[in-house]
């Protein structure tokens, strides 16, 4: 309703709760195809990322480094520079609420169930590139053949392995494989997998 810090905090908590309910509802469905399962995983991952960023904002609000939250709570209790005036605080707040409703008489009520159903059917955008660059460390081959041999760097001669280009190729390959894994398995904990 208003842009006060406490209202922002309340709205953020509400958003987190809605995302949690949405994830539970989404994960209760068993997707019929692998493509639907991938979409489901990406929707859940996106919700988790949103919850994390919202929670980080909430932590900043609760840390209250600039004392804005403390001042706002004091003002709601009627504490001003001239002393405590509960009635003044109450009527100021009532005036603010009435003004808001006067400016927004037809504020739309959101049906959470309809919105949830739309979000559960959403197909997230998953970036996959179709490009393939054959390396200088082997013969020119088709992509499907490359998939069979890229995991065999031991077949590359040592003199090619000791070059800067090979090191860059391996770094780029690792980066691409990590990125590919994150796109195909968004709910997996990559750090845990690497630690094993």
C-alpha positions in Angstrom: 0.0 0.0 0.0 2.6 2.5 1.0 6.3 2.6 0.4 7.3 2.6 4.1 10.1 0.4 5.1 7.8 -1.8 7.2 5.5 -2.3 4.2 8.4 -3.2 2.0 9.5 -5.7 4.6 6.0 -7.2 4.9 5.7 -7.4 1.1 9.1 -9.1 0.8 8.1 -11.7 3.4 4.8 -12.3 1.5 6.7 -12.8 -1.8 9.0 -15.3 -0.2 6.0 -17.3 1.2 4.3 -17.2 -2.1 7.3 -18.5 -3.9 7.8 -21.3 -1.3 4.1 -22.4 -1.8 4.6 -22.2 -5.6 7.7 -24.4 -5.4 5.9 -27.0 -3.2 2.9 -27.0 -5.6 5.2 -27.4 -8.6 7.2 -30.2 -7.1 4.1 -32.1 -6.2 3.4 -32.6 -9.9 5.3 -35.3 -11.7 6.1 -34.0 -15.1 5.2 -36.4 -18.0 8.2 -35.8 -20.2 11.9 -35.0 -19.7 11.4 -31.6 -21.2 8.6 -30.8 -18.7 10.9 -32.0 -15.9 13.7 -29.7 -17.1 11.2 -26.8 -17.2 10.0 -27.6 -13.7 13.6 -27.7 -12.4 14.3 -24.3 -14.0 11.2 -22.8 -12.5 12.1 -24.1 -9.1 15.7 -22.8 -9.5 14.5 -19.4 -10.6 12.2 -19.3 -7.5 15.1 -20.3 -5.2 17.3 -17.5 -6.7 14.5 -15.0 -6.2 14.0 -16.1 -2.6 17.7 -15.8 -2.0 17.9 -12.2 -3.4 14.8 -11.2 -1.5 16.1 -12.6 1.7 19.4 -10.7 1.2 17.4 -7.5 0.9 15.4 -8.4 4.1 18.7 -9.0 6.0 19.9 -5.5 5.0 16.6 -4.0 6.2 16.8 -5.9 9.5 20.5 -4.9 10.0 19.2 -1.3 10.0 22.6 0.3 9.5 21.0 3.7 8.9 18.4 3.4 11.7 15.6 4.0 9.2 13.6 1.0 10.5 14.1 2.0 14.1 12.9 5.6 13.3 9.9 4.3 11.4 8.9 2.0 14.3 9.3 4.9 16.7 7.2 7.1 14.5 4.4 4.5 14.4 4.4 4.5 18.2 3.9 8.3 18.2 7.5 9.2 19.2 8.5 12.5 17.7 11.2 15.0 18.4 8.8 16.9 20.6 7.8 13.8 22.6 5.2 11.1 22.4 1.9 11.8 20.6 0.1 8.6 19.9 -3.1 10.3 18.5 -1.1 12.3 16.0 0.7 9.2 14.7 -2.6 7.4 14.5 -4.4 10.1 12.5 -1.4 10.7 10.2 -1.4 7.0 9.4 -5.2 7.0 8.9 -4.8 10.0 6.6 -2.1 8.2 4.6 -4.3 5.1 4.2 -7.4 7.1 3.1 -5.3 9.0 0.6 -4.0 5.8 -0.9 -7.5 4.4 -1.3 -8.7 7.7 -2.7 -6.0 7.6 -5.4 -6.4 3.9 -6.1 -10.2 3.2 -5.8 -10.2 0.2 -8.0 -7.1 -1.5 -6.7 -7.0 -5.0 -8.3 -7.3 -8.0 -6.0 -5.1 -10.8 -7.2 -6.4 -14.3 -7.2 -3.4 -16.2 -6.0 -4.6 -19.6 -7.4 -5.0 -18.3 -10.9 -1.6 -16.6 -10.8 0.0 -19.8 -9.5 -1.5 -21.9 -12.3 -0.1 -19.5 -14.9 3.3 -19.6 -13.3 3.3 -23.4 -13.1 2.7 -23.6 -16.8 5.4 -21.1 -17.7 8.2 -22.4 -19.9 11.4 -20.7 -18.7 13.9 -19.6 -21.3 16.9 -21.9 -21.3 19.9 -20.7 -23.2 21.5 -23.3 -25.4 23.8 -22.4 -28.2 23.9 -24.4 -31.3 27.3 -23.2 -32.3 30.3 -25.5 -32.3 33.9 -24.6 -32.9 36.2 -27.5 -33.8 39.5 -27.3 -32.0 43.0 -27.1 -33.5 43.9 -30.2 -31.6 42.4 -32.8 -33.8 41.0 -33.4 -37.2 37.9 -31.7 -38.5 35.0 -33.8 -37.5 31.2 -33.5 -37.1 29.7 -32.4 -33.8 28.3 -35.9 -33.1 31.7 -37.4 -33.6 33.3 -34.7 -31.4 31.0 -35.7 -28.6 32.5 -39.1 -28.6 36.2 -37.9 -28.5 36.2 -34.6 -26.5 36.5 -36.5 -23.2 39.7 -38.2 -24.3 42.4 -35.5 -24.1 45.0 -38.3 -23.5 44.9 -39.0 -27.2 46.2 -35.5 -28.0 50.0 -35.4 -28.6 52.1 -33.9 -25.7 53.5 -31.1 -27.9 50.0 -29.8 -28.5 49.0 -30.2 -24.9 51.9 -27.9 -23.7 50.6 -24.9 -25.7 48.7 -21.9 -24.4 45.9 -22.6 -26.9 45.4 -26.1 -25.4 45.2 -24.7 -21.9 42.7 -22.1 -23.0 40.7 -24.8 -24.9 40.5 -27.0 -21.8 39.5 -24.0 -19.6 36.8 -23.0 -22.1 35.6 -26.6 -22.3 35.4 -26.9 -18.5 33.5 -23.6 -18.3 31.1 -24.8 -21.1 30.5 -28.1 -19.4 29.8 -26.4 -16.0 27.4 -24.0 -17.8 25.7 -26.9 -19.6 25.3 -28.9 -16.4 23.7 -25.9 -14.7 21.2 -25.5 -17.6 20.3 -29.2 -17.7 20.4 -29.9 -13.9 19.5 -26.5 -12.3 18.7 -28.1 -8.9 22.0 -30.0 -8.4 24.6 -28.6 -6.0 27.6 -28.2 -8.2 30.0 -27.4 -5.3 29.0 -30.7 -3.6 29.6 -32.6 -6.8 33.1 -31.0 -7.2 34.0 -31.7 -3.6 33.4 -35.4 -4.2 
